[in-house]
């Protein structure tokens, strides 16, 4: 808060600094509910402990996911708003939530544009693994390009 200053010291001679640009990097890209396109009443949540896709009221913080950018990449971590120590990740070939480190690429997700503002969630460490509900429950696995069960709408929440 308030004014902040950055000092730049040049310790060697014959150095020409033409310009410098400082940008504030967002701590997160927003908070969203992840709604399945195929089963439109299902949202990813941890209301009952384990991660699942189910019907849940919009105000339930367990269905709110903070999109935390990973520096130097186009991927995000999906951090639960209700339990911020829990992030969506892959462990033992299963989708789960855990207290994963920021460096753990199993908890990094690429938002792959599907169309109409819909996305597929592709894992960074295991790029053939997408989040889907094709077989009746939330899971990760290989998908077919046309599967609506692997497409998600991002519903922004405050």
Secondary structure, DSSP 4 states (H G I P E B T S, - for coil): -----------SSS---------PPPS-S-EEEEEESSSTT-EEE-TTSS-EEE---TT-GGG-EEEEEPTTSSEEEEEESSSTT-EEEEETTEEEEE---TT-GGG-EEEEEEETTEEEEEESSSTT-EEE-TTSS-EEE---TT-GGG-EEEEEE-
